[in-house]
Amino acid sequence: MKKIFFLSLIMLSVLYPQNQKLTLQESIELGLQSSKDIRISHSKLKSSEAKVSEVNSMFLPQLKFLASYTRLSDNVPPFEVITPSSPIPFRIADAIFDQYSMRLSLHQSLFTGLKLLSSKNSAEYNYNAAESEYSKEMNEAAMSIHSAFWNYYRAQQIKNLLTNSLNQIENHLKDTKNFLENGLVTQNDYLKLQVQYSNTKLQLIEAENNLDLALAVFNKALGLPLENLTEIVTEEIKVRPLEFELDDLFKEAMTNRDELRSLEFKLISSQENITAAQSGWFPNVNLIAGINYSNPNVRFQPPVAEFNYNWDVGVNLSWDLWNWGLTSSQTAQAEELSVQTQASLEKLSDIIEVEVYQSYLNLVRSTEKVDVSRLSLEQASENYRITSEKYNEQLATSTDLIDAEVSELQAATNLKTSLIEYNLAKVRLEKAVGRRIY
């Protein structure tokens, strides 16, 4: 057992090294393989497939074997007959106390009022619905991995920006200390920079905590241990102009969304269930055949304590002439379920239309925010450069320098955040219109 445990640890260390570097595509592939939601959805798909197989089996002959043994009480009298010509009973057969019976029977449905056919169609449509649900879960899981990946990347970038800002402040503190020793600045100027250094240090501590949390969420999304030191590899985020019309996006979503297709299949399935429920108004016709091997065999008279076999074949018909509204109630239930499914389909269409519109607007706003943030960073960087030069020449105060540093840090953070939000907004729009994002 210990050997198996240590071998498992070795395999895990090979599959998931501590310094693993993953691209977005590799992260999605790894996350989809370990997703519990996908496993649940796949299990439902297999269950639906088994249901189709179950219904199909009802079209085929059913072969059954039945065996029994019965012991009669000792007070069972023999089979005797009294005739008018003789007062003494005439014994036809002795009582047989040990009775054995075996029967091999075949049952074939010939007509069920379309119940079997409708049930078969319903099961197949439910299987198609489960396929669409499985595809939808794949997209949902991929979206979660996208979000975890880019949130981890954002946490990294913010930490790096704060680290660089802290280094800048340290350099200014050194210069300011020299100015203070030479009487070029006041003690208050030096204290202001120290306060700014402490504030930035606090922000860095918070950013490092956020980075650890983002890494943990990313690792769990991929099925890796929480503490795994997973690294990511990204390409430069490029902002492209929008190349689609809103009406086209609506049409694409109504055609491609897996949730809609799933409900459409469920709606057709519910209509088949109505037909299956209505089958109760029709008779059932069945073919029955069998072979009996019994001791005693009641088909042989007089009965004797020995095994004999016989066969039989026939057709039976059963018809519920009155069942106190059972069929009507079952039909009404099936019809109302179809009404509910239709309403759910219409409701989902409205929700998806709003989702597409919202995702489209978010992408438009994200694109605009990137442009504004990029311009703001250029202005803030230039302002910091000028202020820093002036400060070194004692033409600007420490307050001016702090303001310039804070503005540049905020502008850089806004740009990184805007780029990531743009990327996520683009993926969310693709998902909203039913495109595969994995």
Residue pairs with C-beta under 8 A, 6 or more apart in sequence:
16 224
16 225
16 228
18 228
18 229
19 229
19 231
20 224
20 228
20 229
20 230
20 231
21 230
21 231
21 232
21 233
22 30
22 222
22 230
22 231
22 232
22 233
23 232
23 233
23 234
24 146
24 149
24 232
24 234
27 145
27 149
27 218
27 221
27 222
27 232
28 142
28 145
28 146
28 438
29 438
30 222
30 223
30 224
31 141
31 142
31 144
31 145
31 221
31 222
31 223
32 38
32 138
32 141
32 142
32 145
32 438
33 223
34 222
34 223
35 137
35 141
35 223
37 137
37 140
37 141
38 134
38 137
38 138
38 141
40 137
41 130
41 133
41 134
41 137
41 138
42 134
44 130
44 133
44 134
45 127
45 130
45 131
45 133
45 134
47 130
48 123
48 126
48 127
48 129
48 130
49 127
49 130
51 123
51 126
51 127
52 120
52 123
52 124
52 127
54 123
55 116
55 119
55 120
55 123
56 120
58 109
58 116
58 119
59 109
59 116
59 120
60 108
61 106
61 107
61 108
62 106
62 107
62 108
63 104
63 105
63 106
64 104
64 105
64 106
64 107
65 102
65 103
65 104
65 105
66 101
66 102
66 103
66 105
67 101
67 102
67 103
68 100
68 101
68 102
69 98
69 99
69 100
69 101
70 98
70 99
70 101
71 97
71 98
71 99
72 95
72 96
72 97
72 98
72 99
73 97
74 97
76 95
76 97
77 95
78 91
78 92
78 93
78 94
78 95
79 91
79 92
79 93
79 94
79 95
79 302
79 303
80 89
80 90
80 91
80 92
81 89
81 90
81 92
82 89
82 90
83 90
92 302
93 302
93 303
93 304
94 305
96 296
96 303
96 304
96 305
98 295
98 305
99 294
99 295
99 296
100 294
100 295
100 307
101 292
101 293
101 294
101 295
102 292
102 293
102 294
103 290
103 291
103 292
103 293
103 294
104 290
104 291
105 288
105 289
105 290
105 291
106 287
106 288
106 289
106 290
107 286
107 287
107 288
108 286
108 287
108 288
109 116
109 284
109 285
109 286
109 287
110 285
110 286
110 287
110 315
111 282
111 283
111 284
111 285
112 279
112 282
112 284
113 278
113 279
113 280
113 281
113 282
113 283
113 284
114 275
114 276
114 278
114 279
114 282
115 276
115 279
118 272
118 273
118 275
118 276
118 279
119 272
119 276
121 269
121 272
122 269
122 270
122 272
122 273
122 276
123 269
125 265
125 266
125 268
125 269
125 272
126 265
126 266
126 269
128 261
128 265
129 261
129 262
129 263
129 265
129 266
129 269
130 262
132 258
132 259
132 261
132 262
132 265
133 258
133 259
133 262
135 258
136 258
136 259
136 262
138 436
138 438
139 258
139 431
139 436
139 437
139 438
141 438
142 431
142 436
142 437
142 438
143 427
143 428
143 431
143 437
144 221
145 221
145 222
146 424
146 427
146 437
147 424
148 214
148 217
148 218
148 221
148 222
149 218
149 221
149 232
150 420
150 423
150 424
151 214
151 217
151 218
151 420
152 211
152 214
152 215
152 217
152 218
152 232
153 232
153 234
153 420
154 214
154 416
154 417
154 420
155 207
155 210
155 211
155 213
155 214
155 215
156 211
156 232
157 416
158 207
158 210
158 211
158 413
158 416
159 204
159 207
159 208
159 210
159 211
161 409
161 412
161 413
161 416
162 200
162 203
162 204
162 207
162 409
163 204
165 200
165 405
165 408
165 409
166 197
166 200
166 201
166 204
168 405
169 193
169 196
169 197
169 200
169 405
170 197
172 193
172 388
172 391
172 401
172 405
173 190
173 193
173 194
173 197
175 392
176 185
176 189
176 190
176 193
176 398
177 190
179 185
179 189
179 394
180 186
180 187
180 189
180 190
184 394
185 394
185 398
189 397
189 398
190 398
192 398
192 399
192 402
193 398
193 401
193 402
196 402
196 405
196 406
200 409
215 229
215 230
216 226
216 227
218 230
218 232
219 225
219 226
219 227
219 228
219 230
220 226
222 230
224 230
237 419
237 420
237 422
237 423
239 367
239 370
239 371
239 419
239 422
241 367
242 363
242 364
242 367
246 356
246 357
246 360
249 356
249 360
249 429
249 432
249 433
250 353
250 356
252 433
252 434
252 435
253 352
253 353
253 355
253 356
253 432
253 433
253 434
254 260
254 349
254 352
255 434
256 433
256 434
256 435
257 352
257 433
257 434
258 434
259 348
259 352
260 345
260 348
260 349
260 352
263 341
263 344
263 345
263 348
264 345
266 341
267 338
267 341
267 342
267 345
270 334
270 337
270 338
270 341
271 338
273 334
273 337
273 338
274 331
274 334
274 335
274 338
276 334
277 327
277 330
277 331
277 333
277 334
278 327
278 331
280 320
280 323
280 326
280 327
280 330
280 331
281 327
282 319
283 317
283 318
283 319
284 317
284 318
284 319
285 315
285 316
285 317
286 315
286 316
286 317
286 318
287 313
287 314
287 315
288 313
288 314
288 315
288 316
289 311
289 312
289 313
289 314
290 311
290 312
290 313
291 309
291 310
291 311
292 299
292 309
292 310
292 311
292 312
293 307
293 308
293 309
294 307
294 308
294 309
295 305
295 306
295 307
295 308
296 303
296 304
296 305
296 306
296 308
297 303
297 307
297 308
297 309
297 310
299 308
299 310
300 308
300 310
320 326
320 327
352 432
355 432
356 429
356 432
356 433
359 425
359 428
359 429
359 431
359 432
360 429
362 425
362 428
362 429
363 422
363 425
363 426
363 428
363 429
365 425
366 418
366 421
366 422
366 425
366 426
367 422
369 414
369 418
369 421
369 422
370 415
370 418
370 419
370 422
372 418
373 411
373 414
373 415
373 417
373 418
373 419
374 415
376 411
376 414
376 415
377 408
377 411
377 412
377 414
377 415
379 411
380 404
380 407
380 408
380 410
380 411
380 412
381 408
381 411
383 404
383 407
383 408
384 404
384 405
384 407
384 408
387 396
387 400
387 401
387 403
387 404
388 401
388 404
390 396
390 400
391 397
391 398
391 400
391 401
427 437
430 437
431 437
